Amino acid sequence: MADPMPSEAQHHVAVEADVAVIGAGPAGLFAVFECGMLRMKCVVIDTLEAIGGQCAALYPEKPIFDIPAHPAIAGAALIERLAEQAAPFAPIYLLGRRVDALAEQPDGSFRLQTSKGEVVRARAVIVAAGAGAFGPNRPPLNDLDAFEATGAVRYMVSRREELRGKRVVIAGGGDSAVDWALSLKDIAARVTVVHRRPKFRAAPETVAQMEAAAERGEIDLAIPYQLHGLEGKDGVLDHVVLATLKGEERRVPADHLLAFFGLSMELGPIADWGLGLERSHIAVAPATCMTNIAGIHAVGDIATYPGKLKLILQGFSEAAMAAHAIHPRIFPGEALHFEYSTSKGVPA
């Protein structure tokens, strides 16, 4: 997927916008659209090098089943559609950088400093940072860096075709491990799933499908084993070494190791901005998604309030509510008459 970057700010320059959106996942991208429909210009900042958040980083080819009007849509396809929807409003994308500091100014606007030196000035902020900064939990294996550098060890799959005809070892017991085992069994030369115990944490239906595939010889289950070592040269993987808790070892021929041990997530600098936090989430008012600081709103997985559901579609709704709540701040004294998009279209 090509990164939609209508304009990219240069280092150490000031970027002006009505709204600064922190996070380029689904909720953040839809916030750009909703703000654009209300004539508010956005700058979008994300730590990842591409838009999409966890959809793009963790499950770009996995189908999502609870997006309205899409019985099934892959994570990458959803992000492409959201980017296309936001494109008419020419958002500024600042990718591959973190917001290190956020401070309210005397005039009520906000000054944001990025890790690459840009200064962003905005009159409102929407925090759509998902679960905050995240990265994979890496297994404690010798020479891991060398195999990561060549792509022999991976924590996500961007393109399934890259693994066609390869010997793949999948480690983990959650949904990602089981889903990718089922997805790759028909294109990989061999798929071996490693888990330390027979019970998986994935959806029962998909676990049953994987176990049925194992009975047919389409997937190898290495249970109860854990990762013990990697064998190869110059980052080219030959075998993955497994071991039981009793020390029994097994060598599995492999070209790739997919390690799905979850994500290590942290709020990072967001924790120091004076926002009302509840268990590493930002508390907001349900009707406006505003935080305890006027002008700063939070939407998507990072926002919390009574009855909150961590669903993408709820993030979409929160993005719309936040945009409408911000409008009077950008256009004081201007009445906002709600209109359906079928009536007003997309503003030029």
Salt bridges, closest charged atoms under 4 A:
GLU8 OE2 - ARG97 NH1 3.02
GLU16 OE2 - ARG121 NH1 3.74
GLU84 OE1 - ARG81 NE 3.18
ASP100 OD1 - ARG98 NE 2.46
GLU118 OE2 - ARG97 NH2 2.42
ASP145 OD1 - ARG138 NH2 2.65
GLU148 OE2 - ARG138 NE 2.81
GLU161 OE2 - ARG164 NH2 2.79
GLU162 OE1 - ARG154 NH1 2.80
GLU162 OE2 - ARG159 NH1 3.98
ASP179 OD2 - LYS62 NZ 2.60
ASP186 OD1 - LYS185 NZ 3.25
GLU218 OE1 - LYS185 NZ 3.36
GLU218 OE1 - ARG216 NH2 3.03
ASP220 OD2 - ARG190 NE 2.93
GLU231 OE1 - HIS239 ND1 3.93
GLU231 OE1 - ARG251 NH2 2.82
GLU249 OE2 - HIS228 NE2 3.28
ASP255 OD1 - ARG167 NH2 2.97
GLU318 OE2 - LYS308 NZ 2.75
GLU334 OE2 - ARG39 NH2 2.38
GLU334 OE2 - HIS327 NE2 3.82
